[in-house]
Amino acid sequence: MRRIIVWIGLICLLQACAAGKNTAQFSESMTLQMANPNATNRYKTTILAGGNNITGILVVKRMNDTWRGSLMNEFGVKMFDFISTTEKCSILNMVPMMDKWYIKKVIAADFHLLFAVDEPDSKACRRSTRSFEQDTLLIKEHSRTVQRFPNGEIRLQNKKKIIYHFIKIEDETSR
């Protein structure tokens, strides 16, 4: 009799653990849609940090299960490259003036949220909450808030008060 009760308890525990995993697919209106996985995506980007700002172009493309991209200024000087998977984001080839471990860590965490929040298997998706405020999608994950406005602009703010703005640049062929 004790064995049966132990087995039933174990089965209930396993069911509860499996039910707690958030693998739900979101409707299109509830996804960030940071980038089209079938195309090269370009964004006019502004990063505001401590009274300073960096402006440039973010170019992103999905290759297999990873997002790869580069941020460069308007003159074509590359600021950094990144690779983002569902588990983590890595910052590569950063310009020397920004090549500090703490800057890389913050940017990697922020970019990981942007590109992994719509992936059902990622921690970013499981830890985030989604809501709407006046046609604006709000995604909150710990101390970061991502907003997708009706015009397609995406804004991320982290606990360090660093603000990222992304405005999609349309291709000439898609018009």
OpenMM code with the backbone's topology and positions (N, CA, C; nanometers):
from openmm import Vec3, app, unit

residues = "MET ARG ARG ILE ILE VAL TRP ILE GLY LEU ILE CYS LEU LEU GLN ALA CYS ALA ALA GLY LYS ASN THR ALA GLN PHE SER GLU SER MET THR LEU GLN MET ALA ASN PRO ASN ALA THR ASN ARG TYR LYS THR THR ILE LEU ALA GLY GLY ASN ASN ILE THR GLY ILE LEU VAL VAL LYS ARG MET ASN ASP THR TRP ARG GLY SER LEU MET ASN GLU PHE GLY VAL LYS MET PHE ASP PHE ILE SER THR THR GLU LYS CYS SER ILE LEU ASN MET VAL PRO MET MET ASP LYS TRP TYR ILE LYS LYS VAL ILE ALA ALA ASP PHE HIS LEU LEU PHE ALA VAL ASP GLU PRO ASP SER LYS ALA CYS ARG ARG SER THR ARG SER PHE GLU GLN ASP THR LEU LEU ILE LYS GLU HIS SER ARG THR VAL GLN ARG PHE PRO ASN GLY GLU ILE ARG LEU GLN ASN LYS LYS LYS ILE ILE TYR HIS PHE ILE LYS ILE GLU ASP GLU THR SER ARG".split()
positions = [
    Vec3(0.0819, -0.1195, 0.0000),
    Vec3(0.0000, 0.0000, 0.0000),
    Vec3(0.0871, 0.1271, 0.0000),
    Vec3(0.1937, 0.1240, 0.0820),
    Vec3(0.2833, 0.2401, 0.0865),
    Vec3(0.3494, 0.2640, -0.0490),
    Vec3(0.3870, 0.1552, -0.1149),
    Vec3(0.4500, 0.1690, -0.2463),
    Vec3(0.3572, 0.2391, -0.3452),
    Vec3(0.2314, 0.2027, -0.3436),
    Vec3(0.1345, 0.2636, -0.4351),
    Vec3(0.1216, 0.4126, -0.4066),
    Vec3(0.1150, 0.4490, -0.2801),
    Vec3(0.1031, 0.5910, -0.2424),
    Vec3(0.2288, 0.6671, -0.2847),
    Vec3(0.3454, 0.6072, -0.2650),
    Vec3(0.4712, 0.6716, -0.3065),
    Vec3(0.4723, 0.6902, -0.4581),
    Vec3(0.4323, 0.5884, -0.5343),
    Vec3(0.4301, 0.5985, -0.6805),
    Vec3(0.3294, 0.7034, -0.7276),
    Vec3(0.2141, 0.7075, -0.6662),
    Vec3(0.1139, 0.8088, -0.7030),
    Vec3(0.1672, 0.9483, -0.6735),
    Vec3(0.2322, 0.9642, -0.5579),
    Vec3(0.2922, 1.0938, -0.5241),
    Vec3(0.3999, 1.1345, -0.6231),
    Vec3(0.4833, 1.0389, -0.6634),
    Vec3(0.5888, 1.0665, -0.7602),
    Vec3(0.5310, 1.1059, -0.8957),
    Vec3(0.4278, 1.0358, -0.9389),
    Vec3(0.3635, 1.0674, -1.0669),
    Vec3(0.3008, 1.2067, -1.0614),
    Vec3(0.2355, 1.2400, -0.9508),
    Vec3(0.1763, 1.3745, -0.9362),
    Vec3(0.2830, 1.4821, -0.9382),
    Vec3(0.3964, 1.4561, -0.8729),
    Vec3(0.5061, 1.5522, -0.8716),
    Vec3(0.5612, 1.5746, -1.0121),
    Vec3(0.5815, 1.4661, -1.0864),
    Vec3(0.6316, 1.4792, -1.2231),
    Vec3(0.5322, 1.5530, -1.3128),
    Vec3(0.4048, 1.5275, -1.2967),
    Vec3(0.3023, 1.5980, -1.3739),
    Vec3(0.3041, 1.7470, -1.3417),
    Vec3(0.3198, 1.7806, -1.2140),
    Vec3(0.3222, 1.9218, -1.1740),
    Vec3(0.4439, 1.9924, -1.2334),
    Vec3(0.5588, 1.9253, -1.2352),
    Vec3(0.6790, 1.9852, -1.2945),
    Vec3(0.6620, 2.0058, -1.4446),
    Vec3(0.6036, 1.9072, -1.5105),
    Vec3(0.5833, 1.9188, -1.6554),
    Vec3(0.4818, 2.0258, -1.6882),
    Vec3(0.3808, 2.0440, -1.6056),
    Vec3(0.2785, 2.1445, -1.6318),
    Vec3(0.3312, 2.2849, -1.6090),
    Vec3(0.4340, 2.2999, -1.5258),
    Vec3(0.4869, 2.4322, -1.4957),
    Vec3(0.5707, 2.4915, -1.6073),
    Vec3(0.6137, 2.4111, -1.7017),
    Vec3(0.6970, 2.4599, -1.8113),
    Vec3(0.6118, 2.5372, -1.9104),
    Vec3(0.6512, 2.6608, -1.9401),
    Vec3(0.5756, 2.7462, -2.0310),
    Vec3(0.6250, 2.7239, -2.1731),
    Vec3(0.5574, 2.6384, -2.2471),
    Vec3(0.5956, 2.6140, -2.3868),
    Vec3(0.4852, 2.6583, -2.4809),
    Vec3(0.4016, 2.7462, -2.4337),
    Vec3(0.2875, 2.7890, -2.5140),
    Vec3(0.3336, 2.8715, -2.6335),
    Vec3(0.2683, 2.8507, -2.7453),
    Vec3(0.2904, 2.9352, -2.8614),
    Vec3(0.2017, 3.0582, -2.8451),
    Vec3(0.2553, 3.1737, -2.8728),
    Vec3(0.1801, 3.2964, -2.8583),
    Vec3(0.1158, 3.3335, -2.9907),
    Vec3(0.0033, 3.4029, -2.9819),
    Vec3(-0.0571, 3.4531, -3.1043),
    Vec3(0.0351, 3.5595, -3.1622),
    Vec3(0.0185, 3.5892, -3.2877),
    Vec3(0.1073, 3.6841, -3.3548),
    Vec3(0.1072, 3.8207, -3.2877),
    Vec3(-0.0075, 3.8621, -3.2338),
    Vec3(-0.0140, 3.9934, -3.1696),
    Vec3(0.0631, 3.9973, -3.0386),
    Vec3(0.0900, 3.8804, -2.9779),
    Vec3(0.1608, 3.8753, -2.8503),
    Vec3(0.3094, 3.8442, -2.8656),
    Vec3(0.3600, 3.8367, -2.9884),
    Vec3(0.5026, 3.8115, -3.0088),
    Vec3(0.5743, 3.9415, -3.0424),
    Vec3(0.7017, 3.9454, -3.0073),
    Vec3(0.7811, 4.0658, -3.0315),
    Vec3(0.8075, 4.0845, -3.1804),
    Vec3(0.8282, 3.9765, -3.2527),
    Vec3(0.8560, 3.9814, -3.3965),
    Vec3(0.9738, 4.0732, -3.4263),
    Vec3(1.0816, 4.0534, -3.3509),
    Vec3(1.1985, 4.1393, -3.3677),
    Vec3(1.2528, 4.1310, -3.5096),
    Vec3(1.2524, 4.0124, -3.5689),
    Vec3(1.3094, 3.9995, -3.7020),
    Vec3(1.2416, 3.8864, -3.7775),
    Vec3(1.2376, 3.8997, -3.9075),
    Vec3(1.1844, 3.7960, -3.9948),
    Vec3(1.2922, 3.6890, -4.0094),
    Vec3(1.2639, 3.5638, -3.9689),
    Vec3(1.3668, 3.4604, -3.9746),
    Vec3(1.4085, 3.4206, -4.1161),
    Vec3(1.3323, 3.4600, -4.2160),
    Vec3(1.3621, 3.4199, -4.3536),
    Vec3(1.4309, 3.5289, -4.4346),
    Vec3(1.4731, 3.6364, -4.3710),
    Vec3(1.5313, 3.7481, -4.4460),
    Vec3(1.6407, 3.8152, -4.3637),
    Vec3(1.7170, 3.8994, -4.4305),
    Vec3(1.8120, 3.9852, -4.3609),
    Vec3(1.7349, 4.1079, -4.3155),
    Vec3(1.7423, 4.1386, -4.1870),
    Vec3(1.6664, 4.2480, -4.1275),
    Vec3(1.7591, 4.3637, -4.0942),
    Vec3(1.7122, 4.4849, -4.1217),
    Vec3(1.7901, 4.6058, -4.0932),
    Vec3(1.7079, 4.6987, -4.0056),
    Vec3(1.7744, 4.7541, -3.9036),
    Vec3(1.7076, 4.8449, -3.8109),
    Vec3(1.7920, 4.9690, -3.7888),
    Vec3(1.7264, 5.0833, -3.7892),
    Vec3(1.7899, 5.2051, -3.7426),
    Vec3(1.7915, 5.1933, -3.5902),
    Vec3(1.9078, 5.2040, -3.5301),
    Vec3(1.9243, 5.1739, -3.3882),
    Vec3(1.9818, 5.2928, -3.3135),
    Vec3(1.9272, 5.3168, -3.1957),
    Vec3(1.9810, 5.4178, -3.1049),
    Vec3(1.9949, 5.3540, -2.9681),
    Vec3(2.1124, 5.3694, -2.9076),
    Vec3(2.1358, 5.3211, -2.7717),
    Vec3(2.1672, 5.4428, -2.6859),
    Vec3(2.0820, 5.4669, -2.5853),
    Vec3(2.0994, 5.5795, -2.4942),
    Vec3(2.1499, 5.5269, -2.3606),
    Vec3(2.2654, 5.5782, -2.3167),
    Vec3(2.3235, 5.5316, -2.1906),
    Vec3(2.3943, 5.6468, -2.1214),
    Vec3(2.3450, 5.6827, -2.0046),
    Vec3(2.4113, 5.7839, -1.9238),
    Vec3(2.4354, 5.9163, -1.9933),
    Vec3(2.3407, 5.9649, -2.0675),
    Vec3(2.3557, 6.0924, -2.1362),
    Vec3(2.4277, 6.0823, -2.2697),
    Vec3(2.4819, 5.9683, -2.3028),
    Vec3(2.5484, 5.9460, -2.4307),
    Vec3(2.4577, 5.8621, -2.5192),
    Vec3(2.4750, 5.8766, -2.6489),
    Vec3(2.3980, 5.7900, -2.7375),
    Vec3(2.4849, 5.7387, -2.8513),
    Vec3(2.4507, 5.6190, -2.8943),
    Vec3(2.5158, 5.5551, -3.0082),
    Vec3(2.4062, 5.5310, -3.1099),
    Vec3(2.4267, 5.5776, -3.2311),
    Vec3(2.3292, 5.5531, -3.3360),
    Vec3(2.3959, 5.4701, -3.4444),
    Vec3(2.3148, 5.3936, -3.5134),
    Vec3(2.3709, 5.3125, -3.6197),
    Vec3(2.2671, 5.2239, -3.6847),
    Vec3(2.3168, 5.1251, -3.7548),
    Vec3(2.2332, 5.0294, -3.8273),
    Vec3(2.2618, 4.8908, -3.7702),
    Vec3(2.1559, 4.8199, -3.7338),
    Vec3(2.1675, 4.6822, -3.6877),
    Vec3(2.1237, 4.5918, -3.8026),
    Vec3(2.2095, 4.4984, -3.8417),
    Vec3(2.1787, 4.4030, -3.9478),
    Vec3(2.1741, 4.2652, -3.8832),
    Vec3(2.0618, 4.1938, -3.9009),
    Vec3(2.0394, 4.0657, -3.8334),
    Vec3(1.9898, 3.9623, -3.9333),
    Vec3(2.0383, 3.8392, -3.9179),
    Vec3(1.9910, 3.7284, -4.0019),
    Vec3(1.9900, 3.6018, -3.9181),
    Vec3(1.8891, 3.5189, -3.9427),
    Vec3(1.8801, 3.3909, -3.8726),
    Vec3(1.9469, 3.2836, -3.9572),
    Vec3(2.0357, 3.2078, -3.8933),
    Vec3(2.1037, 3.0954, -3.9585),
    Vec3(2.0830, 2.9738, -3.8698),
    Vec3(2.0062, 2.8773, -3.9191),
    Vec3(1.9672, 2.7597, -3.8426),
    Vec3(1.8955, 2.8036, -3.7146),
    Vec3(1.9492, 2.7728, -3.5978),
    Vec3(1.8838, 2.8096, -3.4720),
    Vec3(1.9484, 2.9292, -3.4047),
    Vec3(2.0317, 3.0036, -3.4749),
    Vec3(2.0991, 3.1182, -3.4141),
    Vec3(2.0693, 3.2455, -3.4916),
    Vec3(2.0643, 3.3548, -3.4189),
    Vec3(2.0549, 3.4875, -3.4784),
    Vec3(2.1959, 3.5443, -3.4802),
    Vec3(2.2368, 3.5967, -3.5940),
    Vec3(2.3688, 3.6591, -3.6079),
    Vec3(2.3485, 3.8003, -3.6578),
    Vec3(2.4259, 3.8918, -3.6018),
    Vec3(2.4091, 4.0290, -3.6443),
    Vec3(2.5282, 4.1161, -3.6141),
    Vec3(2.5221, 4.2375, -3.6676),
    Vec3(2.6258, 4.3382, -3.6467),
    Vec3(2.5604, 4.4731, -3.6263),
    Vec3(2.6183, 4.5519, -3.5384),
    Vec3(2.5774, 4.6910, -3.5213),
    Vec3(2.6906, 4.7767, -3.5735),
    Vec3(2.6584, 4.8644, -3.6666),
    Vec3(2.7596, 4.9552, -3.7213),
    Vec3(2.7041, 5.0965, -3.7229),
    Vec3(2.7940, 5.1952, -3.7186),
    Vec3(2.7451, 5.3328, -3.7241),
    Vec3(2.7112, 5.3705, -3.8669),
    Vec3(2.6639, 5.4923, -3.8869),
    Vec3(2.6181, 5.5348, -4.0186),
    Vec3(2.7298, 5.5410, -4.1220),
    Vec3(2.8552, 5.5443, -4.0736),
    Vec3(2.9691, 5.5494, -4.1657),
    Vec3(3.0192, 5.4106, -4.2024),
    Vec3(2.9608, 5.3073, -4.1421),
    Vec3(2.9999, 5.1709, -4.1735),
    Vec3(3.1032, 5.1112, -4.0801),
    Vec3(3.1395, 5.1827, -3.9734),
    Vec3(3.2349, 5.1290, -3.8768),
    Vec3(3.1603, 5.0335, -3.7837),
    Vec3(3.2074, 4.9101, -3.7771),
    Vec3(3.1388, 4.8090, -3.6978),
    Vec3(3.1636, 4.8312, -3.5492),
    Vec3(3.0539, 4.8352, -3.4697),
    Vec3(3.0644, 4.8501, -3.3244),
    Vec3(3.0861, 4.7130, -3.2593),
    Vec3(3.0051, 4.6137, -3.2993),
    Vec3(3.0221, 4.4777, -3.2503),
    Vec3(2.9387, 4.3816, -3.3336),
    Vec3(2.9708, 4.2536, -3.3215),
    Vec3(2.8926, 4.1439, -3.3787),
    Vec3(2.8302, 4.0690, -3.2623),
    Vec3(2.7234, 3.9956, -3.2895),
    Vec3(2.6660, 3.9110, -3.1847),
    Vec3(2.6095, 3.7839, -3.2449),
    Vec3(2.6019, 3.6819, -3.1605),
    Vec3(2.5388, 3.5548, -3.1936),
    Vec3(2.4464, 3.5220, -3.0778),
    Vec3(2.3176, 3.5016, -3.1069),
    Vec3(2.2205, 3.4737, -3.0021),
    Vec3(2.1514, 3.3408, -3.0287),
    Vec3(2.1496, 3.2535, -2.9270),
    Vec3(2.0772, 3.1274, -2.9321),
    Vec3(1.9685, 3.1323, -2.8253),
    Vec3(1.8961, 3.0231, -2.8070),
    Vec3(1.7934, 3.0212, -2.7026),
    Vec3(1.8561, 3.0210, -2.5637),
    Vec3(1.9820, 2.9787, -2.5513),
    Vec3(2.0476, 2.9729, -2.4210),
    Vec3(2.1213, 3.1006, -2.3837),
    Vec3(2.1906, 3.1634, -2.4808),
    Vec3(2.2718, 3.2801, -2.4466),
    Vec3(2.3024, 3.3631, -2.5704),
    Vec3(2.3624, 3.4788, -2.5452),
    Vec3(2.4072, 3.5678, -2.6517),
    Vec3(2.5543, 3.5988, -2.6279),
    Vec3(2.6322, 3.5983, -2.7325),
    Vec3(2.7748, 3.6302, -2.7239),
    Vec3(2.8028, 3.7551, -2.8055),
    Vec3(2.8822, 3.8447, -2.7489),
    Vec3(2.9246, 3.9667, -2.8184),
    Vec3(3.0668, 3.9442, -2.8676),
    Vec3(3.0900, 3.9722, -2.9954),
    Vec3(3.2193, 3.9492, -3.0584),
    Vec3(3.2688, 4.0768, -3.1257),
    Vec3(3.3982, 4.0867, -3.1438),
    Vec3(3.4610, 4.1931, -3.2231),
    Vec3(3.4136, 4.3325, -3.1827),
    Vec3(3.4123, 4.3633, -3.0549),
    Vec3(3.3658, 4.4940, -3.0084),
    Vec3(3.4761, 4.5982, -3.0278),
    Vec3(3.4364, 4.7213, -3.0605),
    Vec3(3.5340, 4.8285, -3.0774),
    Vec3(3.6087, 4.8486, -2.9450),
    Vec3(3.7357, 4.8872, -2.9512),
    Vec3(3.8170, 4.8965, -2.8291),
    Vec3(3.7599, 4.9879, -2.7200),
    Vec3(3.6970, 5.0988, -2.7570),
    Vec3(3.6462, 5.1897, -2.6529),
    Vec3(3.5306, 5.1290, -2.5725),
    Vec3(3.4635, 5.0285, -2.6261),
    Vec3(3.3528, 4.9638, -2.5555),
    Vec3(3.3877, 4.8225, -2.5101),
    Vec3(3.5087, 4.7771, -2.5380),
    Vec3(3.5467, 4.6383, -2.5118),
    Vec3(3.5802, 4.6168, -2.3645),
    Vec3(3.4770, 4.6220, -2.2817),
    Vec3(3.4877, 4.5991, -2.1372),
    Vec3(3.3935, 4.4850, -2.1023),
    Vec3(3.4312, 4.3988, -2.0096),
    Vec3(3.3505, 4.2813, -1.9773),
    Vec3(3.2114, 4.3197, -1.9301),
    Vec3(3.1979, 4.4271, -1.8526),
    Vec3(3.0673, 4.4647, -1.7992),
    Vec3(2.9760, 4.5223, -1.9072),
    Vec3(3.0332, 4.5900, -2.0062),
    Vec3(2.9524, 4.6403, -2.1175),
    Vec3(2.9045, 4.5227, -2.2024),
    Vec3(2.9951, 4.4298, -2.2309),
    Vec3(2.9569, 4.3110, -2.3089),
    Vec3(2.8475, 4.2316, -2.2382),
    Vec3(2.8578, 4.2189, -2.1068),
    Vec3(2.7602, 4.1404, -2.0306),
    Vec3(2.6213, 4.2010, -2.0394),
    Vec3(2.6113, 4.3332, -2.0247),
    Vec3(2.4813, 4.4007, -2.0304),
    Vec3(2.4222, 4.3928, -2.1707),
    Vec3(2.5018, 4.4224, -2.2719),
    Vec3(2.4523, 4.4184, -2.4095),
    Vec3(2.4119, 4.2760, -2.4479),
    Vec3(2.4905, 4.1766, -2.4076),
    Vec3(2.4569, 4.0375, -2.4397),
    Vec3(2.3244, 3.9970, -2.3757),
    Vec3(2.3020, 4.0346, -2.2513),
    Vec3(2.1756, 4.0002, -2.1841),
    Vec3(2.0574, 4.0692, -2.2515),
    Vec3(2.0745, 4.1946, -2.2896),
    Vec3(1.9658, 4.2681, -2.3542),
    Vec3(1.9342, 4.2114, -2.4926),
    Vec3(2.0353, 4.1832, -2.5712),
    Vec3(2.0122, 4.1281, -2.7041),
    Vec3(1.9571, 3.9860, -2.6961),
    Vec3(1.9998, 3.9106, -2.5960),
    Vec3(1.9447, 3.7761, -2.5790),
    Vec3(1.7938, 3.7835, -2.5547),
    Vec3(1.7506, 3.8766, -2.4723),
    Vec3(1.6070, 3.8920, -2.4477),
    Vec3(1.5338, 3.9245, -2.5780),
    Vec3(1.5871, 4.0161, -2.6569),
    Vec3(1.5205, 4.0559, -2.7806),
    Vec3(1.5010, 3.9397, -2.8778),
    Vec3(1.6010, 3.8539, -2.8894),
    Vec3(1.5945, 3.7498, -2.9910),
    Vec3(1.5481, 3.6142, -2.9380),
    Vec3(1.5412, 3.5953, -2.8073),
    Vec3(1.4985, 3.4663, -2.7525),
    Vec3(1.3603, 3.4704, -2.6896),
    Vec3(1.3025, 3.5882, -2.6723),
    Vec3(1.1755, 3.5974, -2.5993),
    Vec3(1.0602, 3.5291, -2.6718),
    Vec3(1.0663, 3.5141, -2.8015),
    Vec3(0.9595, 3.4472, -2.8756),
    Vec3(0.9866, 3.2984, -2.8975),
    Vec3(1.1006, 3.2490, -2.8506),
    Vec3(1.1349, 3.1068, -2.8639),
    Vec3(1.0774, 3.0312, -2.7442),
    Vec3(0.9832, 2.9397, -2.7647),
    Vec3(0.9168, 2.8730, -2.6519),
    Vec3(1.0106, 2.7963, -2.5594),
    Vec3(1.1263, 2.7501, -2.6094),
    Vec3(1.2179, 2.6722, -2.5264),
    Vec3(1.3170, 2.7568, -2.4477),
    Vec3(1.3149, 2.8870, -2.4635),
    Vec3(1.4152, 2.9705, -2.3978),
    Vec3(1.3712, 3.0129, -2.2578),
    Vec3(1.4707, 3.0386, -2.1732),
    Vec3(1.4418, 3.0886, -2.0387),
    Vec3(1.3779, 3.2270, -2.0461),
    Vec3(1.4194, 3.3054, -2.1426),
    Vec3(1.3633, 3.4403, -2.1571),
    Vec3(1.2130, 3.4344, -2.1803),
    Vec3(1.1675, 3.3381, -2.2565),
    Vec3(1.0240, 3.3228, -2.2822),
    Vec3(0.9520, 3.2771, -2.1561),
    Vec3(1.0089, 3.1806, -2.0859),
    Vec3(0.9439, 3.1273, -1.9660),
    Vec3(0.9389, 3.2288, -1.8528),
    Vec3(1.0386, 3.3189, -1.8443),
    Vec3(1.0430, 3.4142, -1.7337),
    Vec3(0.9708, 3.5455, -1.7639),
    Vec3(0.9216, 3.5621, -1.8845),
    Vec3(0.8622, 3.6905, -1.9221),
    Vec3(0.7109, 3.6892, -1.9054),
    Vec3(0.6564, 3.8101, -1.8851),
    Vec3(0.5113, 3.8289, -1.8835),
    Vec3(0.4768, 3.9255, -1.9955),
    Vec3(0.3609, 3.9057, -2.0553),
    Vec3(0.3188, 3.9871, -2.1696),
    Vec3(0.1846, 4.0510, -2.1403),
    Vec3(0.1703, 4.1749, -2.1860),
    Vec3(0.0433, 4.2454, -2.1708),
    Vec3(0.0355, 4.3544, -2.2769),
    Vec3(-0.0839, 4.4131, -2.2893),
    Vec3(-0.1045, 4.5236, -2.3821),
    Vec3(-0.1436, 4.6470, -2.3040),
    Vec3(-0.0901, 4.7621, -2.3436),
    Vec3(-0.1311, 4.8920, -2.2925),
    Vec3(-0.1477, 4.9844, -2.4113),
    Vec3(-0.2691, 5.0216, -2.4415),
    Vec3(-0.2999, 5.1129, -2.5514),
    Vec3(-0.2315, 5.0710, -2.6817),
    Vec3(-0.2586, 4.9506, -2.7288),
    Vec3(-0.2044, 4.8958, -2.8532),
    Vec3(-0.0539, 4.8746, -2.8515),
    Vec3(0.0110, 4.8843, -2.7368),
    Vec3(0.1540, 4.8617, -2.7260),
    Vec3(0.1771, 4.7318, -2.6499),
    Vec3(0.2520, 4.6396, -2.7108),
    Vec3(0.2847, 4.5142, -2.6449),
    Vec3(0.3945, 4.5401, -2.5432),
    Vec3(0.3734, 4.4970, -2.4187),
    Vec3(0.4731, 4.5081, -2.3124),
    Vec3(0.5196, 4.3683, -2.2751),
    Vec3(0.6499, 4.3489, -2.2765),
    Vec3(0.7084, 4.2236, -2.2321),
    Vec3(0.8036, 4.2586, -2.1183),
    Vec3(0.7789, 4.2004, -2.0019),
    Vec3(0.8637, 4.2261, -1.8851),
    Vec3(0.9335, 4.0975, -1.8462),
    Vec3(1.0638, 4.1096, -1.8264),
    Vec3(1.1444, 3.9967, -1.7826),
    Vec3(1.2416, 4.0503, -1.6788),
    Vec3(1.2187, 4.0162, -1.5543),
    Vec3(1.2954, 4.0669, -1.4410),
    Vec3(1.3015, 4.2198, -1.4464),
    Vec3(1.4198, 4.2737, -1.4701),
    Vec3(1.4367, 4.4188, -1.4661),
    Vec3(1.4394, 4.4816, -1.6051),
    Vec3(1.3975, 4.4087, -1.7058),
    Vec3(1.3965, 4.4611, -1.8428),
    Vec3(1.2526, 4.4718, -1.8926),
    Vec3(1.2277, 4.5774, -1.9686),
    Vec3(1.0964, 4.5963, -2.0288),
    Vec3(1.1152, 4.6201, -2.1780),
    Vec3(1.0432, 4.5420, -2.2574),
    Vec3(1.0453, 4.5583, -2.4033),
    Vec3(0.9073, 4.6046, -2.4457),
    Vec3(0.9033, 4.7055, -2.5328),
    Vec3(0.7769, 4.7558, -2.5864),
    Vec3(0.7802, 4.7452, -2.7382),
    Vec3(0.6703, 4.6959, -2.7967),
    Vec3(0.6525, 4.6997, -2.9424),
    Vec3(0.5343, 4.7897, -2.9702),
    Vec3(0.5618, 4.9033, -3.0322),
    Vec3(0.4596, 5.0020, -3.0605),
    Vec3(0.3848, 4.9654, -3.1882),
    Vec3(0.2642, 5.0217, -3.2091),
    Vec3(0.1856, 4.9883, -3.3292),
    Vec3(0.2589, 5.0181, -3.4604),
    Vec3(0.3486, 5.1167, -3.4618),
    Vec3(0.4210, 5.1489, -3.5848),
    Vec3(0.5388, 5.0546, -3.6107),
    Vec3(0.5595, 4.9557, -3.5221),
    Vec3(0.6666, 4.8587, -3.5406),
    Vec3(0.7936, 4.8908, -3.4655),
    Vec3(0.8031, 5.0096, -3.4069),
    Vec3(0.9217, 5.0455, -3.3301),
    Vec3(0.9309, 4.9559, -3.2069),
    Vec3(1.0531, 4.9169, -3.1748),
    Vec3(1.0780, 4.8335, -3.0567),
    Vec3(1.1705, 4.9106, -2.9641),
    Vec3(1.1361, 4.9097, -2.8347),
    Vec3(1.2130, 4.9828, -2.7339),
    Vec3(1.2399, 4.8888, -2.6178),
    Vec3(1.3656, 4.8816, -2.5745),
    Vec3(1.4030, 4.8011, -2.4591),
    Vec3(1.4706, 4.8902, -2.3569),
    Vec3(1.4320, 4.8760, -2.2304),
    Vec3(1.4988, 4.9483, -2.1218),
    Vec3(1.5361, 4.8476, -2.0150),
    Vec3(1.6609, 4.8553, -1.9667),
    Vec3(1.7044, 4.7637, -1.8624),
    Vec3(1.7205, 4.8383, -1.7298),
    Vec3(1.7618, 4.7655, -1.6251),
    Vec3(1.7709, 4.8262, -1.4925),
    Vec3(1.8831, 4.9297, -1.4832),
    Vec3(1.9766, 4.9274, -1.5742),
    Vec3(2.0848, 5.0265, -1.5764),
    Vec3(2.0421, 5.1548, -1.6466),
    Vec3(1.9145, 5.1629, -1.6832),
    Vec3(1.8562, 5.2775, -1.7543),
    Vec3(1.9177, 5.2965, -1.8921),
    Vec3(1.9635, 5.1876, -1.9514),
    Vec3(2.0090, 5.1906, -2.0903),
    Vec3(1.8868, 5.1626, -2.1764),
    Vec3(1.8650, 5.2470, -2.2764),
    Vec3(1.7471, 5.2364, -2.3617),
    Vec3(1.7917, 5.2096, -2.5053),
    Vec3(1.7331, 5.1082, -2.5644),
    Vec3(1.7592, 5.0720, -2.7035),
    Vec3(1.6325, 5.1017, -2.7836),
    Vec3(1.6475, 5.1678, -2.8977),
    Vec3(1.5360, 5.1913, -2.9913),
    Vec3(1.5717, 5.1238, -3.1234),
    Vec3(1.4758, 5.0491, -3.1780),
    Vec3(1.4946, 4.9830, -3.3065),
    Vec3(1.3779, 5.0192, -3.3975),
    Vec3(1.4079, 5.0753, -3.5133),
    Vec3(1.3061, 5.1065, -3.6135),
    Vec3(1.3449, 5.0326, -3.7407),
    Vec3(1.2555, 4.9471, -3.7869),
    Vec3(1.2848, 4.8635, -3.9034),
    Vec3(1.3027, 4.9495, -4.0279),
    Vec3(1.4056, 4.9173, -4.1042),
    Vec3(1.4324, 4.9822, -4.2326),
    Vec3(1.3759, 4.8903, -4.3398),
    Vec3(1.2815, 4.9395, -4.4162),
    Vec3(1.2189, 4.8580, -4.5210),
    Vec3(1.3084, 4.8509, -4.6427),
    Vec3(1.3135, 4.7324, -4.7031),
    Vec3(1.3895, 4.7139, -4.8269),
    Vec3(1.3159, 4.7807, -4.9412),
    Vec3(1.3894, 4.8204, -5.0417),
    Vec3(1.3291, 4.8784, -5.1610),
    Vec3(1.2408, 4.7762, -5.2321),
    Vec3(1.2775, 4.6476, -5.2254),
    Vec3(1.2029, 4.5441, -5.2956),
    Vec3(1.0715, 4.5083, -5.2265),
    Vec3(1.0593, 4.5389, -5.0949),
    Vec3(0.9379, 4.5007, -5.0222),
    Vec3(0.8310, 4.6078, -5.0288),
    Vec3(0.8579, 4.7196, -5.0920),
    Vec3(0.7576, 4.8268, -5.1009),
    Vec3(0.6667, 4.8071, -5.2169),
] * unit.nanometer
topology = app.Topology()
chain = topology.addChain("A")
for resn in residues:
    res = topology.addResidue(resn, chain)
    for name in ("N", "CA", "C"):
        topology.addAtom(name, app.Element.getBySymbol(name[0]), res)
